Amino acid sequence: MKNIITIIVAIIIVFYAGMWSQKFLME
């Protein structure tokens, strides 16, 4: 069960990092 939580957290971090990098590149 802990592995599932870790995977979900990792996906969220990657998603936010992608959104932030897109905003940074657009500016």
C-alpha positions in Angstrom: 0.0 0.0 0.0 2.9 2.4 0.8 4.2 1.8 -2.7 1.0 3.0 -4.2 1.1 6.2 -2.2 4.7 6.8 -3.2 3.8 6.4 -6.9 0.8 8.8 -6.6 3.0 11.4 -4.8 5.7 11.0 -7.5 3.2 11.6 -10.3 1.8 14.7 -8.5 5.4 16.1 -8.1 6.2 15.4 -11.8 2.9 17.0 -12.9 3.5 20.2 -10.9 7.1 20.3 -12.0 5.9 20.1 -15.7 3.3 22.9 -15.1 5.9 25.1 -13.4 8.5 24.6 -16.1 5.9 25.4 -18.8 5.1 28.7 -17.0 8.8 29.5 -16.7 9.5 28.8 -20.4 6.4 30.8 -21.5 7.9 33.9 -19.7 
